[in-house]
């Protein structure tokens, strides 16, 4: 990971150069600006991790510059004010506008370095807390002791030692983001930010601004590629990316730089990209929906996350983990899955994977009573009581298909379930599904469901 980038804004050359040399001796990357206009240009060129800002400058004072940044959007990073003629009122005003601290000149070397260090640590903690609020609760390490999970964790650790792009595949809810975050924490970029972008949640016209940022009406907006600078950018459901944006991303990966929307100066790329998808990108390439050259760029190291049904021996550990997590973080009452309930869930097919398990635990802790969670309570919560366990969940509905096909797939699964539940008795089945028997017979035949096989 690259060291933090610090922008020093001061109209006095001696102070500018002295602060630059001091900070560079501490292995920070430093660049300088002598007034407000050059500071604006510097912020357009690169998103800093910290700004040291003098108050008194010839063209615009530091307080006015701070107000300008606050009006455009949230401060891009911590700002430490500096002044040799400051007053208490000035310090209070700077703090009210969002400045992290106020240093008096002549600068104390020890205090300068300590304040810079604390500001960077506080900003890192703020970003981590923001991520936790957005995605809480997060699993820092994939849970499970199965041989499959142990091998996968070891594979991630090996991949993390190389600063290459990674493509994570796997079903929805299987834990792709968890493995992406785990890879980040094991890498040399672990001190940098982890920024996740749900590609499918970005509106088509706004995607370039979200990813690359913009320079419009004198205001610089930093996109995800810069927000993740020095760290990792996680692109989930990358197959949803518009072809035009794919071309722009490919250009950035090829050249190591990109242009913000409305910008003219290239911005250096310093980020590791981890992409994830539940689709087969080979198929997407063949269908013309995904660029083959971008696929080769992202697929330097492939990583497949298995569905939960392939490592069901990890279910008891996952249940315990999420019970403890919800008790600690959401103050829900502690409850324990008894042996029968755990055994039942080990034999469940988990169409929604780990996400379904997590939601089930949360639901049972919120709605249930008593210390123990029994099998009948679990069956009722899942909706599989009196149902064949594998058949009821083994064929989840695929969402990446036309509505007509998805509806037909659901109807077939639903009616097969009802037919087995009533052991081929169409009269009882018709009463439960709310259809007239003649219509039900016709529907079963149209879906190719044989009644005699179920009797």
N, C-alpha and C positions, 0 to 999 in steps of 0.2 A: 504494500500500500504506500502511496506517496504521502509525504509529510503535509501537515496543514498549510494552507495558503493564507498569508496575512497581507492585507493592504494597509499601508501607512500613508496617511494624508496629512501633510504639514507643509506650510509655506516657508519654513526655515530650513535651508539645505543641510546645515550642520546637524540639526536634530533628526531630520529625515535619514541621513546617511548613518548617523550613530545608531539609531534604533534598528535600521536595516541590518547593520553589521552584527549587533548584539543578537538579534533574533536568528540570523543566518548561522551564527556560531552555535545556536541551540538546535540546528537542523530544520528550521522552518523555511518554507519557500516564501520570499518576501518581494513585493513590488511596491513602488511608491507613486504618489501623486502630489503635485505642489499646490493645487487649488481645486475649487469645486468642479470646474469643467473637466479637468484631467481625471478627477475622481469618477465623474459620470462615465467617461470613456473607459476607465479601468474596470468599472463594474459591468459595462457591456461586454468587455473582452473575456472576463472570467468571473465566476461566482466564488468569492473568498470564503474562508472558514471563519475569519475574524477581521474586523476593521479597527484600526487605531486612528481616531479622528481629532484633529486640532479644532479648537473653537474659532480662533481669530484668523481669518484668511482674507486676502485682498478682494476677491470677487463675491464670495458668499460665506457667511459664517457657518460653523459646524452645526449649530442648533437648527438653522434653516434647512441645511442639507438633510439633517435627521428627520425633520418634519416632511420634507419632500419624499424621502424613502417610505415613511410611514403612510403617506397618502396614496402612494402608488400601490403598495401591497405590504404584507408583513415584512419586517426587516429580514434580509436574506441570511443574516448571521449576527452574532453578538457584536456590539459596537462599544468600544472603550473610548471615552472622551479624554482629551488632554488640553491643559491650559495653564499658562503662567500667570494669568490675571483673572482667574475665575472667582466667582462669588458663590455663596451658599445658594442663592436663588438660581444661578445658572446651573449648578449641579443638580438641584431639585428638578428644574425644567428638563434637563437631559435625561434624568432617571424616569420622569413621567412619560417621556416620549419613547422609552424602551431601551435606553443605553444601559449596558451591563454595569459599568463602573466609571469613576471619574478620577483621573490621575493629575496631580499638580506638577508643574515644572518648577525647578529642574527635576527631571525624572530620577527616581531611585531605581537603580538597576535591579535590585532584589525584588522590589515591589512590582516593577514592570513585568518581570518574568513570572512571578507568582500570580499576578492578576491575569496575564495571558493564559497561563496553564489552567487556572480555575474557570475562566470564561469558556475555553474550549471543552473542558470536562462537563461544565453545566449545559452547554449546547448539545453535546453528545447524549447526555442523560435526558434532555428534553425531547430529542428526536426519538430515543428509545421508548420513552413514555408515550409519545404520540403514536408510535407503532403499536405499542401494547394496547392502548385504548381502541385503536382501529381494528385490531385483530385478536384482542384478548378472548380467552386465554390462549397463549401460544405454547407449543411444546418445543423446548430448546434442543432436545435430542429425541430421535424416534424411539418409542417405547416398545420393548419386546426382547425376549431372550431366545427366540427360535433361531436355529442355524441360518435360516434365510435372512432374518433381520440383522444378525451379527455379521454375515458376509457383506450385506449391503452397507452397513455402517463403515466397515473397513474399506470398502470400495470408495465410499464418499471421502474418507480421510485421505486416500491416495490421490484422488482427483483434486482435492483441495490444495495440494502442494504445488500444483501447476496452474498458472494464471490463464487457463483456457476457457472458452465458452462451452457451456453444457446444455444439452437438451434433455429435459426430464419428461418421460412419458408415463402414462398410467391412468387408471379410471378416475372419475370424479370422486372426491372424498377419500382417496387412498393415501393422502399425505404428501403430495408433491411439494407443497410450500414448506412443510416441515423439513423435508430433506434439503430443500434449497437453503433454508435458514441454517440448518446444521452444516452444510457445506461452507457457507459464509463464515460461521464461527470457527471452523477448522482451518481457514485460509489465512494468508498473510494480510488480507484486507479486512480482517475481523474488527479492527478498530474503526474502520470506515462505516458509512451508513449502509443499511440494507433497505432499498426502496422497491416496493412491489407495485406493479401497475397491472390492473385487470384489463387486458386489451378489450375484452368483450363489453366492458362497462363504459368505454370511451366512445362518445358519439363520433361518427365518421368524420365530420368536418372539423372537429376539435382535436383529433388525434395528433396532428403535427405539433400543435402548441403544447399539448400535454407532454409529449416526448422530447421535443427539441427546444421548447421555449419560444419567446417572441420578443421583438423590439418594435413597439408600436406607440406612436404619440409620445415619444421620448421616454417611455417606460419599458424597462427590461423585466421580462418574466422568465425565470429559470425553469426549464422543463426537467423531466425525470432524469434525463441523461446527465445533467449537471448536478441535480440534487443528490444523485448517487455517486458523485465524483470521489474517487479514492476508495470506493466501496463496490457494492454489488447492485445491479439492477435486475429485478426478477420480473419477467414478462409472462404472466399466466395467460393461458389460452391464446397462445401466439398465432394459432391458425385462424383466429378471427380478424387478424390485422388486414386492413385494406391494402390492395395491391400498390397503390401510389405510396402509402406510408412504408410498405415493404421496400420499395425502391429507394426511398430516402434513408432508411435504416441501413440498407446494404451499402449505400454510398458512404455512410459514416464508418461502417466497419472496414470498408476497403481503404479509406484514406486516413482513418484515425482522427477525423475532424468532421464537423457539421456546421450548418448555418441555422441560426434561429429564424423563425418566421418573420419576415420583414428585415432581417439583418443582412449585412454585407461582409462582415469579417468572420472567418472561420473560428470555431471554438474547439479546442483540443479535447479529444475523447480520452478519459482516464477512468474506465469502469469495466468491471467484469459483468458479462451478460449471462444470465441463466434463464432459459426459456422453458416453458412447460406447455403441454397439450395433452388432451385426452383423445385427439384424433390421430389417425395414421397420416403423417405428413407426406409419405410417399404417395398415398392415394390423392392427397390434396394437390401435390405437384402434378400428377398425371391428369387431374381434372382441370388444371390451369388456375386453381385458386390460390396457389402458393408458389413463390418464385423458387426455382430449383437452386439458383446460386445462393440465395439467402439460406435455404435449407442446409446446404453444405457448410456455410459459415457457422450456423448455430449448432450443427450436429457434429462438432469436433469431438466431443466426448458424450456418447449417449448414456443415459441412466434410466432404467425402467423400475418404477415403484410397483410392487406386486399388489393385487387386491387382497383384502383382509382374509377372504376365504382360502387363500393360498398359505396363510400362516396363522391358522385359527388357534394354535397353541398359545399365541400371545394375547388372546382375548382376556383371560383372568388378570394379567398384568395391566392391560389397558383399562379394564373396569376399575381396578384399584387406583390407578393413576388419576382417572377423571373424577372418581368419588373424592379423593383427597384434594384435587384442584378446586372443585366446586365448593367443598366445605371451607377451604382456606380463602378463596377469592370472593365467593358470593355469599358466604356465611349460611349455606344451606345445611340442614341437619344431616349428621352422619348416618348412613345406612350401609349395611353389608349384604352383598349378594351371597346367598347360601350356596352350598355345593350343587344342589339340583339346578338352580338358576344358572350358575356358571357353566355347568355341563350342557344345559339346553342351548346357551348362547355360543358355546364352542361348536355346536353342530348346526348353527344357523348360517345361512349363506351370505349374509351381509351385502345386499345389493348396493347399499349406500356407503359401504366400507367404514373406515374409522370415523368419518363424520357422522354416520348414522349411529355408531356406538356411543359417541360423545353426546349426541342429542338424546339418546335413550336414557343414559345415565342422568342427565340434567332433568329430564321429564319425570323420572322415577323419584328423584330426590325432592322435586317440587311438589308433586301430587300425592306421593305415597306417605304412609304412616307406619310407625313401628321400626324397630332396629334392623330387622331382617327383610331382605327382598327375596320373595319366594318365586318359584317357577311360574305359578299361575298368574302372578302379577306381571311378570315379564311377558308371558304369552298374551295377556290382555293388552299390554302396552304396544306390543308389536302388531297385534291383530292376527295372530296365527293359531289361536286356540282351536283345537280339534281339526287342525289342517295338517296335511302332509308337509313336513318342515322344509325339505329341499324344493319341492315343486312350487310352493307358494312364493319363493323368493329367488329361484335360480335364474329367472329370465326377466330382469328389470327392463323397463321400457326405455328404449334408446331415444334420446332427445334430438340427435343429429339426423333427422329424417323428416320427410314431408308429414304434415298433420294426418293425412288419410292413412298412411302406413302406420303411424304411431297409434292412431285410434283402433285400427284393426288388430295391432299387436296387443293392445290393452284388452280389447274385447275377448280375444282368444285366451289370454292368460286368465282373465276374470272368470270366463265361463268354464274353462278347464278346472279351475279351483273349485267352483261351485259344484261341478259335476262329481269331482272326487269327494268333496265334503258330503254330498248326499248319496254317494255310492251308486251313481247312475240313475237315481230315482228322479225322473224329469218332473213329475208332479210337484214334489217337495221343492225341487230347484226352481220351478216356475213361480211358485208362491213367494220364495225368498227374493228372487231377482225382480219380481213385479212385471212379468211378461205372460201373455196368454200362451198356452202350451203349443198351439200350432205355429205361432210366430217364433217361439223358442226353438222348435224343431228346425224351422227354416233357417234361422240364424246359425244353429250348430252345423247344419249341412253346408251352408255357404262358407263357413270358416274351416271346413274339413275336419271337424271334431267327430270322432266315432263314438256313439253312445254305448254300443255293446261292449267295447273294450273296457269301460269303466264299471260294468255291472259285475 
